[in-house]
Amino acid sequence: MRSQRLSLILLTIAAPLASAAPESLPILYAINAPFYYQEPHTITVHQTEDLSVGVANPADKSAFRETESGGKTMAYTGVPYASGPRTGGQLAKGQRLNRWYFRINEPQPLEEGRHYSQLIDPPGPRDESYKREWWIENLSVDWVRGEEDGKVAGLATRHYTLTVSYNYRRIDHDDGERTEERVESRRDFWFAERFPFSPLQMLPLQIGNDQRFVCFCSEGGERVNQAVYVRLNDKLHSAGMLVRSRLETNDGPVTVEVSEPKAAPDTDMTHYAGWPAIPESQDRVAAGALVLAEMLSQAPAGNGNGNGNGNGNGNGNGSAAIRFGTSGPVPLALKADSSHFRVNEIGDLAIASVFNDGEGAEGMLMLMRPHHGSPGPGRFDTAAQASTETLQAMSTEALKAQAQSYQALAVIEQGDSLTIYASTDTGSVTIDDVSDESVAGSFALTMNAIDTFGDGSVQQRQVSGEFEAVTGLKARMRSPTSRLLSRRER
């Protein structure tokens, strides 16, 4: 986007909390991460009330580097993670496309007794994939006050034990083999009541292999861990800061522990605060949306004559507008600054409109229809963006039918906010007039809106407008639907 955001500057003091113990956030601490790439690593966490960030770095290297101003910035040698109100309290992982953003974790809940299935790809080149079913029964979560209170990193702690057990059952459909076992795993936790809990305090075990609560890394382990986390959520947050955890594994006990907690006042979090946050379920639209944001930052201004094409050749209608419904009584109405379209060599149609409200809000909306080339006049349905797995499972006939529908994607920037809009299966696009040089029409859409600097929640909003697009769209976007159909039709 056009706005420039500063780097994160982190100022710390050398005195540990044991001798200078502030009672409030922000704080800075390190956690050993024994499972990270099977090499000694450290997770350095800067924890605030609004946004906590953790970065991974080799144990023998500092997590910080000097800046030109003489301060320090967190030098993420591994992937950065975050948690806080902006992520709905969930753990978020740093991802990078054409810019960095946080992908908010949305773990799938476990349903006891439900049969989950997956395709297993065997190692042999001639063997065929086969179906495996697994399910969990009789999940037990036992949380007990322990007897090993003491000090960790200079902080008084309380000890708790956790025992998780359940029945694991599995059927492999290639040979009918059945597996049944009772899984049991014990964890020990030490909490310091003085400071608050954060999901980042469990991060070192998560990023290696999902062993937060159970030493069970086959099918179901991640869902079991999430089910345990949900049951313990209130207890964890009321217990305080997790400063030590001990996991009993088949290879013996593994201990993860906080070290060197420091006060971190007057810290500039602008760098990470400037990253959008996107729910995992919406991650597939993030790529397109961030591309739109990049296109918007590079788009030339219109010529002030309605749907100008940015180079002095506007069509001069002066009336095209886009209206984004909001929670208030007055929708956000923006005037189209320029509108262009393009049909690529495999028949993907894209219509992009750049718009603004004259008071600082600006954005871009793109209508896309794969495979079918330039449309004739008519009314067309809209569709949500489907995952690659969903598209691959569709028949060729179903893919062609699905490709008749339009998909829509939009971004709006207002000040420091970035909102992403993605089409649903409710809505329509009407094409009124088509020529070699222009496409004109209107749309009425129900779209999922994500305020990427909010709490990551998704709201449905009504979006409507008109467009008169001329040739000249520079974007090179190729639909996954068209790629699949091209391969199947060879």
C-alpha positions in Angstrom: 0.0 0.0 0.0 1.1 3.6 -0.3 1.6 4.2 3.4 5.0 3.5 4.7 5.4 1.8 8.1 8.4 2.1 10.4 10.6 -0.8 11.6 10.0 -2.2 15.0 12.4 -0.7 17.5 12.9 -2.7 20.7 14.4 -1.0 23.8 15.2 -3.3 26.7 17.0 -3.0 30.0 19.6 -5.5 31.2 18.2 -5.9 34.7 16.2 -9.2 35.1 12.8 -9.1 36.6 14.1 -10.8 39.7 15.8 -7.6 40.8 13.6 -5.0 39.1 10.2 -6.6 38.7 7.6 -4.4 37.0 4.0 -5.5 37.5 2.7 -4.7 34.0 3.4 -5.3 30.4 5.3 -5.0 28.1 7.9 -7.6 29.0 10.6 -9.4 27.0 11.7 -13.0 27.6 13.3 -16.0 25.9 12.2 -19.6 25.8 14.4 -22.5 24.8 13.0 -24.4 21.8 14.5 -27.9 21.7 12.3 -29.2 18.8 13.0 -26.4 16.3 14.6 -28.1 13.3 16.2 -30.5 15.8 18.7 -27.9 16.7 19.0 -25.6 19.8 16.9 -22.5 19.2 15.4 -19.8 21.2 12.0 -18.1 20.9 12.3 -14.4 21.9 8.9 -13.0 22.9 8.0 -9.3 23.2 4.6 -9.4 25.1 2.3 -6.4 25.2 -1.4 -6.0 25.9 -2.3 -5.3 22.2 0.1 -7.4 20.2 2.7 -9.9 21.3 5.4 -11.1 18.9 7.8 -14.0 19.1 10.7 -14.7 16.8 12.9 -17.8 16.5 16.7 -17.6 16.3 19.6 -20.0 16.8 20.5 -20.4 20.5 24.0 -19.0 19.9 22.8 -15.9 18.0 21.1 -12.8 19.2 17.5 -12.1 18.3 18.3 -8.4 17.8 20.4 -6.2 15.5 21.5 -2.6 15.8 19.7 0.1 13.8 21.2 3.2 12.3 19.7 5.2 15.1 21.6 3.2 17.7 18.5 1.3 18.9 17.6 -2.4 18.4 15.1 -4.2 16.2 14.0 -7.8 16.4 15.8 -9.7 13.6 13.6 -12.6 12.8 15.8 -15.4 11.5 12.9 -17.7 11.7 9.2 -17.2 11.0 7.6 -14.6 13.4 4.5 -15.4 15.3 2.0 -13.2 17.1 -1.0 -13.2 19.4 -3.3 -10.5 20.9 -6.6 -8.9 20.4 -5.9 -8.4 16.7 -5.7 -12.2 16.3 -8.7 -12.9 18.4 -6.3 -14.4 21.1 -5.3 -17.1 18.7 -1.7 -17.8 17.6 -0.9 -16.2 14.2 2.0 -17.2 12.0 4.0 -14.8 9.8 3.6 -15.4 6.0 5.1 -13.6 3.1 3.7 -13.1 -0.4 4.5 -9.7 -1.9 4.4 -8.5 1.7 4.4 -9.9 5.2 1.1 -10.7 7.0 0.0 -12.8 10.0 -2.1 -15.9 9.3 -4.5 -16.5 12.2 -4.6 -20.1 13.3 -8.1 -21.6 13.2 -7.7 -25.1 14.5 -10.3 -27.7 13.6 -12.2 -28.9 16.7 -12.2 -32.6 17.6 -15.6 -34.4 17.6 -15.2 -37.6 19.6 -16.4 -40.7 17.8 -16.4 -38.9 14.4 -14.6 -40.8 11.6 -12.0 -38.6 9.9 -10.6 -39.8 6.6 -7.5 -39.0 4.5 -5.7 -40.3 1.5 -2.4 -41.9 2.2 0.3 -41.7 -0.5 2.5 -44.8 -0.2 6.3 -44.6 -0.7 6.4 -47.0 -3.6 6.1 -45.5 -7.1 3.7 -48.2 -8.4 1.4 -48.4 -5.3 -1.9 -46.6 -5.3 -3.1 -44.2 -2.7 -5.5 -45.6 -0.2 -8.0 -44.3 2.3 -7.5 -44.3 6.0 -10.1 -43.6 8.7 -9.4 -42.7 12.3 -11.4 -41.6 15.3 -10.9 -40.7 18.9 -13.1 -41.9 21.8 -13.1 -41.5 25.6 -11.0 -38.3 25.8 -10.0 -37.6 29.4 -8.3 -34.4 30.6 -7.1 -34.4 34.2 -5.7 -31.1 35.6 -4.3 -31.3 39.1 -2.5 -28.9 41.5 1.1 -30.3 41.8 3.7 -30.4 44.6 6.7 -28.8 43.0 6.2 -25.1 43.5 9.4 -23.1 43.2 11.2 -20.3 41.4 11.9 -20.2 37.6 13.9 -17.3 36.1 13.6 -15.5 39.5 9.7 -15.8 39.5 7.7 -17.6 42.1 5.6 -20.3 40.4 2.8 -22.8 41.0 3.0 -26.3 39.7 0.2 -28.2 37.9 0.1 -31.6 36.3 -2.0 -32.6 33.2 -2.8 -36.1 32.1 -4.4 -36.6 28.8 -5.7 -40.0 27.7 -8.0 -41.4 24.9 -8.7 -44.3 22.7 -7.3 -44.1 19.2 -8.8 -46.3 16.4 -7.8 -46.5 12.8 -8.7 -48.5 9.7 -6.6 -48.7 6.5 -8.9 -49.5 3.6 -6.3 -51.0 1.4 -5.9 -54.2 3.5 -8.6 -53.7 6.2 -5.9 -53.4 8.9 -7.3 -52.1 12.2 -5.3 -50.3 14.9 -6.6 -49.7 18.4 -4.6 -48.3 21.3 -5.1 -46.4 24.5 -2.9 -43.2 24.4 -1.8 -41.5 27.6 0.5 -38.5 28.0 1.5 -36.4 31.0 2.6 -32.8 31.2 3.9 -30.6 34.0 3.4 -26.9 34.0 4.8 -24.1 36.2 3.0 -20.7 36.1 4.0 -17.3 37.5 0.8 -15.5 38.6 2.5 -12.1 38.3 2.3 -11.9 34.5 -0.4 -13.0 32.0 -0.6 -16.1 29.9 0.0 -15.9 26.1 -0.3 -18.7 23.4 3.3 -17.6 22.5 4.5 -19.3 25.7 3.6 -22.6 24.2 5.1 -21.8 20.8 8.5 -23.6 21.2 6.8 -27.1 21.3 4.3 -26.2 18.6 6.6 -25.2 15.9 8.7 -28.4 16.0 5.9 -31.0 16.2 2.5 -30.4 17.8 3.3 -31.8 21.3 1.7 -29.1 23.4 -0.2 -31.6 25.5 0.2 -35.1 24.1 3.2 -37.1 22.9 1.3 -38.4 19.9 2.4 -37.3 16.4 0.2 -39.6 14.2 -3.3 -38.8 12.9 -5.4 -36.9 15.4 -2.7 -35.4 17.5 -3.3 -31.8 16.4 -7.1 -32.1 16.9 -6.6 -33.7 20.3 -4.3 -30.9 21.4 -6.8 -28.3 20.3 -9.6 -30.1 22.2 -7.4 -30.1 25.3 -6.5 -26.5 24.8 -10.2 -25.5 24.6 -11.0 -27.3 27.8 -8.0 -25.7 29.6 -8.3 -22.2 28.1 -9.8 -20.6 31.3 -7.4 -22.4 33.6 -4.4 -21.4 31.5 -5.4 -17.8 31.4 -6.2 -17.6 35.1 -2.9 -19.4 36.1 -0.7 -16.7 34.7 2.5 -16.7 32.7 3.7 -20.2 31.7 7.4 -20.2 32.6 8.2 -23.9 32.5 6.7 -27.1 30.9 7.9 -30.6 31.1 6.8 -33.3 28.6 7.2 -37.0 29.2 8.2 -38.5 25.8 9.3 -42.0 24.7 12.9 -40.7 24.7 12.6 -39.3 28.2 11.5 -35.9 29.7 11.9 -32.7 27.7 11.8 -29.3 29.5 11.0 -26.0 28.0 11.7 -23.0 30.2 11.6 -19.2 30.1 14.8 -17.4 30.7 16.0 -13.8 31.0 12.7 -12.0 31.5 13.3 -8.2 31.2 11.2 -5.1 31.3 10.7 -3.6 27.8 9.2 -0.2 28.2 8.7 2.4 25.4 8.9 -0.2 22.7 7.9 0.8 19.1 5.8 -2.0 17.7 5.0 -0.2 14.5 6.8 -2.7 12.3 4.7 -5.8 13.2 1.6 -3.7 14.0 1.7 -2.8 10.3 1.3 -6.4 9.1 -2.3 -7.4 8.1 -3.8 -10.3 10.0 -5.9 -12.8 8.0 -7.8 -15.9 9.3 -6.5 -19.2 8.1 -9.8 -20.0 6.4 -9.5 -16.9 4.3 -5.8 -17.5 3.5 -6.6 -18.5 -0.1 -8.0 -15.1 -0.8 -5.0 -13.3 0.9 -2.7 -13.9 -2.1 -5.1 -12.2 -4.5 -6.0 -9.4 -2.1 -2.4 -8.5 -1.4 -1.7 -8.5 -5.1 -4.5 -6.1 -5.5 -3.1 -3.9 -2.7 0.2 -3.9 -4.5 -1.5 -3.0 -7.8 -3.4 -0.2 -6.0 -0.1 1.3 -4.7 1.2 1.4 -8.2 -2.0 2.4 -10.0 -1.9 5.8 -11.8 -4.5 8.3 -10.9 -7.5 8.7 -13.1 -7.9 11.7 -15.3 -10.8 13.1 -13.3 -13.3 12.2 -16.0 -15.3 9.3 -14.6 -13.8 5.9 -15.5 -10.6 7.2 -17.0 -8.0 4.7 -17.9 -5.2 6.6 -16.2 -3.6 7.8 -19.4 -6.0 10.5 -20.6 -8.4 8.3 -22.4 -11.3 8.1 -20.0 -14.8 7.2 -21.2 -16.2 10.3 -19.7 -19.4 8.9 -18.1 -18.5 10.4 -14.7 -21.1 8.4 -12.8 -19.7 5.0 -12.0 -19.5 4.3 -8.3 -19.1 1.5 -5.8 -21.0 1.2 -2.6 -19.7 -0.8 0.3 -22.3 -1.6 3.0 -21.2 -0.9 6.6 -22.8 -1.5 10.0 -23.9 2.1 10.1 -26.9 3.6 8.3 -24.8 5.3 5.5 -22.8 3.0 3.2 -19.3 3.9 2.1 -19.6 5.2 -1.5 -16.6 5.6 -3.7 -16.3 7.0 -7.2 -14.5 4.9 -9.8 -11.2 6.6 -10.7 -10.3 4.1 -13.5 -11.5 0.8 -14.8 -9.8 -1.7 -17.1 -10.3 -5.2 -18.3 -8.3 -8.0 -19.9 -8.9 -11.5 -21.3 -5.8 -13.7 -21.2 -4.7 -16.4 -23.6 -6.7 -19.2 -21.8 -9.9 -17.2 -21.5 -9.7 -15.7 -18.0 -11.6 -12.4 -17.8 -10.6 -9.8 -15.2 -12.2 -6.4 -14.7 -10.5 -4.1 -12.2 -11.8 -0.8 -10.9 -9.8 1.7 -8.8 -11.8 4.0 -6.7 -11.7 6.6 -4.0 -14.0 8.8 -1.9 -11.9 12.0 -2.3 -11.1 12.0 1.5 -8.4 9.5 1.8 -10.2 6.2 1.3 -9.1 4.3 -1.8 -9.3 0.8 -3.1 -9.6 -1.7 -5.9 -12.3 -4.2 -6.9 -11.7 -7.0 -9.4 -14.3 -9.2 -11.0 -13.0 -12.4 -12.5 -14.5 -15.2 -14.6 -12.2 -18.1 -15.7 -12.0 -20.0 -18.9 -15.0 -18.6 -20.9 -13.3 -15.4 -22.4 -15.2 -12.2 -23.0 -18.8 -12.4 -21.9 -22.0 -11.6 -23.8 -24.7 -9.5 -22.3 -26.6 -11.1 -19.5 -26.8 -11.8 -15.8 -24.3 -14.1 -14.1 -24.1 -15.6 -10.6 -21.2 -15.2 -8.3 -19.2 -17.8 -6.5 -16.8 -18.0 -3.5 -13.2 -18.9 -4.2 -12.8 -22.6 -3.8 -9.7 -24.3 -2.4 -7.4 -26.2 -4.8 -8.5 -29.5 -3.1 -12.1 -28.7 -3.8 -11.4 -27.9 -7.4 -9.4 -31.0 -8.0 -12.2 -33.2 -6.6 -14.7 -31.7 -9.1 -15.5 -33.4 -12.5 -14.6 -31.6 -15.7 -18.3 -30.8 -16.3 -18.7 -29.4 -12.8 -15.6 -27.3 -13.2 -16.9 -25.8 -16.5 -20.3 -25.0 -14.8 -18.6 -23.4 -11.8 -16.4 -21.3 -14.2 -19.6 -19.7 -15.6 -19.8 -17.7 -12.3 -17.9 -14.6 -11.4 -15.6 -14.2 -8.4 -15.0 -10.8 -6.8 -12.1 -9.6 -4.7 -11.6 -6.1 -3.3 -9.3 -4.1 -1.0 -10.0 -0.8 0.7 -7.4 1.3 2.5 -8.5 4.0 5.0 -5.7 5.5 6.9 -3.8 2.6 8.6 -6.5 0.1 7.9 -6.7 -2.5 5.2 -10.0 -4.3 4.6 -10.3 -7.4 2.3 -13.6 -8.3 0.6 -14.2 -11.7 -1.1 -17.3 -12.9 -3.0 -19.7 -15.5 -1.7 -22.1 -17.7 -3.5 -24.7 -15.0 -3.2 -24.7 -12.2 -5.7 -24.8 -11.3 -9.4 -22.9 -9.5 -12.2 -24.8 -8.0 -15.1 -23.1 -7.3 -18.4 -24.9 -4.6 -20.4 -22.6 -3.9 -23.2 -19.4 -5.6 -24.6 -17.1 -4.6 -27.4 -13.4 -5.2 -28.3 -12.5 -2.1 -26.4 -14.9 -1.9 -23.5 -17.1 -3.9 -21.1 -19.9 -2.1 -19.1 -22.3 -3.4 -16.5 -23.1 -3.6 -12.8 -22.9 -5.9 -9.8 -24.8 -6.6 -6.6 -22.7 -8.8 -4.2 -22.7 -10.3 -0.8 -19.1 -10.3 0.3 -17.0 -11.5 3.2 -15.2 -8.5 4.7 -12.1 -8.9 6.9 -10.6 -5.9 8.7 -7.0 -7.1 8.7 -6.2 -4.6 11.5 -9.2 -5.6 13.6 -9.7 -8.9 15.4 -9.6 -11.1 12.3 -13.4 -11.7 12.3 -15.3 -12.1 9.1 -18.5 -10.0 8.4 -20.8 -10.2 5.4 -21.5 -6.9 3.7 -23.5 -5.8 0.6 -21.4 -4.4 -2.2 -22.9 -2.9 -5.4 -21.8 -0.7 -8.2 -21.3 0.0 -11.9 -18.3 -0.1 -14.2 -17.3 0.9 -17.7 -14.0 -0.8 -18.3 -11.6 -0.2 -21.2 -8.8 -2.4 -22.4 -5.3 -2.1 -20.8 -5.4 -4.1 -17.5 -1.7 -4.9 -16.8 -2.3 -7.7 -14.2 -1.3 -11.2 -15.1 -3.6 -13.4 -13.1 -4.3 -17.0 -14.1 -7.2 -18.9 -12.5 -6.6 -22.3 -10.9 -9.8 -23.4 -12.5 -8.5 -22.7 -16.0 -5.2 -24.4 -15.2 -7.0 -27.6 -14.2 -9.3 -27.5 -17.2 -6.3 -26.9 -19.6 -4.6 -30.0 -18.2 -7.7 -32.1 -18.5 -8.4 -31.0 -22.0 -5.0 -31.8 -23.4 
